[in-house]
Amino acid sequence: MPNCQAMFPTRMLLFLIYLLAINAAAYVAFHHDKRCAVAGDWRIRESTLLWLAFLGGGVAAKLAQHRFRHKTRKQPFARLLNVMLLANLLAIPAMAVTLAQLPPGGAPAFLSAGPGPESPATRSRRPHRFGSGAGGEARGGTARN
């Protein structure tokens, strides 16, 4: 039996949970805004609806737009929502592939590695803050007690 952790790492599960949550939030926000529009109540800002779509909820936002017939004729908004959906359809698979290719420890090596090896020339130009310190004997100094 294959190792489930190796096939579907935790970070992929968290990414899917995030996508489900942001899509649910976008769908609910569109539904709520439509209900408020019909009732004449305070509305959700268009920028908020677009941000929900941009942050990964583009599919649910577009579904809700058609399902509730909400903001379909408002052309600047409808065009921007289409752009957000296209951005989601391009970015989400790319992010999923990137997450799948990360090493098991988490961050890729270029993010988790230190500053790299020091050359002797760089080490000698670096200022000493507190004297020779504990590493003084490695450079020819004497250890102090």
C-alpha positions in Angstrom: 0.0 0.0 0.0 1.5 3.4 -1.0 2.4 6.0 1.7 -0.5 8.5 1.7 1.7 11.2 3.2 4.2 10.9 0.3 1.4 11.0 -2.3 -0.6 13.9 -0.8 1.5 16.0 1.6 0.0 18.1 4.3 0.8 21.3 2.5 -1.4 20.2 -0.4 -4.2 19.4 1.9 -3.9 22.8 3.5 -3.9 24.4 0.1 -7.1 22.6 -0.9 -8.7 23.6 2.4 -7.7 27.2 1.7 -9.2 27.0 -1.8 -12.4 25.5 -0.5 -12.7 28.2 2.2 -11.9 31.2 -0.1 -14.4 29.8 -2.7 -17.1 29.3 -0.1 -16.5 32.9 1.2 -16.7 34.3 -2.3 -19.9 32.4 -3.1 -21.5 33.4 0.2 -20.4 37.1 -0.3 -22.0 37.2 -3.7 -25.2 35.6 -2.4 -25.3 38.0 0.5 -24.7 41.0 -1.7 -27.5 40.0 -4.1 -29.9 39.6 -1.1 -28.9 43.1 0.2 -29.3 44.6 -3.3 -32.9 43.2 -3.6 -33.7 44.4 0.0 -32.1 47.8 -0.5 -29.7 47.2 2.5 -26.0 48.0 2.8 -24.0 46.3 0.2 -20.6 44.6 0.1 -18.0 46.7 -1.8 -17.1 45.6 -5.3 -13.4 45.7 -4.3 -14.1 43.2 -1.6 -15.9 40.8 -4.0 -13.0 41.2 -6.5 -10.4 40.6 -3.8 -12.2 37.4 -2.8 -12.1 36.3 -6.5 -8.4 37.3 -6.8 -7.3 35.4 -3.7 -8.5 32.1 -5.1 -12.3 32.3 -5.1 -12.7 33.2 -8.8 -14.5 30.0 -9.8 -17.1 30.3 -7.0 -17.5 34.0 -7.6 -18.2 33.4 -11.3 -20.6 30.6 -10.5 -22.4 32.8 -8.0 -22.5 35.7 -10.4 -24.4 33.5 -12.9 -26.5 31.6 -10.4 -27.8 34.7 -8.7 -27.7 36.9 -11.8 -25.7 39.4 -9.9 -23.6 42.2 -11.4 -23.7 40.6 -14.8 -24.5 43.8 -16.7 -22.1 46.0 -14.7 -19.4 45.9 -17.4 -16.2 47.1 -15.6 -17.0 44.7 -12.7 -17.8 41.7 -15.0 -14.6 42.2 -17.0 -12.5 42.4 -13.9 -14.1 39.3 -12.5 -13.3 37.5 -15.8 -9.7 38.6 -15.4 -9.6 37.3 -11.8 -11.0 34.0 -12.9 -8.4 33.7 -15.6 -5.7 34.6 -13.1 -7.0 31.8 -10.8 -7.1 29.3 -13.6 -3.4 30.0 -14.4 -2.0 30.5 -10.9 -3.7 27.8 -8.9 -2.3 24.8 -10.9 1.1 26.5 -10.9 1.0 26.8 -7.1 -0.1 23.2 -6.7 2.7 22.0 -8.9 5.2 24.1 -6.9 3.9 22.8 -3.6 4.1 19.2 -4.9 7.7 19.7 -5.9 8.9 21.2 -2.5 11.1 18.9 -0.5 9.5 17.1 2.5 11.0 19.4 5.0 9.0 22.4 3.8 10.9 25.3 2.2 13.1 24.8 -0.8 16.8 24.7 -0.3 17.4 28.2 -1.6 15.0 29.6 1.0 16.2 27.6 4.0 20.0 27.8 3.4 22.1 30.2 5.3 24.2 32.9 3.7 26.6 30.4 2.2 30.2 29.7 2.9 32.4 32.6 3.8 35.7 33.1 2.2 38.7 34.0 4.4 38.8 37.5 2.8 35.2 38.2 3.7 35.7 36.9 7.2 38.7 39.2 7.9 36.8 42.3 6.7 33.8 41.6 9.0 33.9 43.8 12.1 34.3 42.2 15.5 31.6 43.3 17.8 32.7 41.9 21.1 36.4 41.2 20.8 37.7 37.7 19.9 34.8 36.0 21.7 34.5 32.2 22.2 35.8 31.4 18.8 39.1 33.3 19.4 41.3 30.3 19.7 40.2 29.1 16.3 41.8 32.2 14.8 45.0 32.0 16.8 43.8 33.9 19.9 43.6 32.5 23.4 40.5 31.6 25.3 39.6 33.8 28.3 38.0 32.4 31.5 
